Amino acid sequence: MRSVCLDCRPLEAPTAATIDRIARLKLAAGRCGCELELSNANHTLLELIEFVGLSDVLCVEVERQAEEWKEPGGVQEEGELADPSVL
């Protein structure tokens, strides 16, 4: 399958409209029998794509730093619990 490469370097401050345009390019490329490949996509663009739920559709993956992962049910901040007898 042929591929079309979209250089994302100029997209410094992507918006929802940017993601819409990329999704439409992906659709148009698919209709022509091609795949759309994103190159030079910055972290902001990748996170926005993931946020709107199109990371699987656009075949992108956001690499996270270890400190960005949160344990489910983990403690977010420390503090003393209020005394229930006072309430």
Secondary structure, 3 states (H helix, E strand, C coil): CEEEEEECCCCCCCCHHHHHHHHHHHHHHHHCCEEEEEECCCHHHHHHHHHCCCCCCCCCCCCCCHHHCCCCCCCCCCCCCCCCCCC
